[in-house]
Amino acid sequence: MIASAQREFVWLDGAIRDADDVAIQPFTHALHYGSAVFEGIRAYETPWGTAVFRLRDHVERLFRSAEVYGLAIPFTVRDLCEAVVETLKSNAFSSGYIRPLVFFGQKGISLAPRDNCPTRVLIALRSLNGSLIGDDPRGARVTISPYQKTPSRSLPSTVKASGHYTNSILALQEAFGRGFDEAILLNDRGEIAEGSGENVFIVRDGVLYTNDESADVLLGITRATVIDLARDLGIGVRIEALTIDSFLGADEAFLTGTASEVMPISEVDGAQFPSARPVTASLRLAYLKATRGQNRRRERWLLYV
């Protein structure tokens, strides 16, 4: 994390800058229309120093998202991986959250960012300990949201774009207003899609189930990590649609995401899951070990700074 007394630095368009000196122009296209793509990445303290978890995987997805929106990143994947490391070192940052953001800059008021609307690239850091959802050992209390997950034919779910998350903002604020920790959104077929920023897993008879992009979800890197770890542990994995009935009737359920890590679900709209959750517990521990340098088999997921 960044010590509170330190000045904060960001990486912007190829150079480290004092965060207090960074200004956004008033007609920045992304500010008005959400025309940006981003990633959430974690750095962890390990016995061997600070390590960034699955950095290249995140940066490669950032480039794929940018391509969909025509954001021409004037750097390579390697450049941005090195920029993340440079930003960490400039801030003496040992653990927390890393936010790369690629956005359309100053332009007129046209929705179409044409006529050489510049592509800007920012990397910023924030302290984050544990899960963004909270640290209640019982897990998260979730609700089925009245807001529907945006269909991929409207906004492609495989793209991590800023404007797409207005859907999640509405769902999460509504859930908070009713006293829940997280919202679960359904797709337009009435199936479980995802949380406001997490993938959903259930466990039934010792087998792990989750959906894929056909359910209008973002294919999370934490999701992929958990699937790999489950197979390492000999846990069966099935990829299929998740119905409300299968969700409510599961033996265990949990959420995954960079900021939330592996978060157990304790209840859905007041219906309690069993308190015993051996599969979730084993995967949560395996994820903790993998991110903190204690899984030599998965050492390639870590970039030490």
Secondary structure, 3 states (H helix, E strand, C coil): CCCCCCCCEEEECCEEEEHHHCCCCCCEHHHHHCCEEECCEEEEEECCEEEEECHHHHHHHHHHHHHHCCCCCCCCHHHHHHHHHHHHHHCCCCCEEEEEEEEECECCCCCCCCCCCCEEEEEEEECCCCCCCCCCCCCEEEEEEEEECCCCCCCCCCCCEHHHHHHHHHHHHHHHHCCCCEEEEECCCCCEEEECCCEEEEEECCEEEECCHHHCCCCCHHHHHHHHHHHHCCCCEEECCECHHHHHCCCEEEEEECCCEEEEEEEECCEECCCCCHHHHHHHHHHHHHHCCCCHHHHHHEEEC
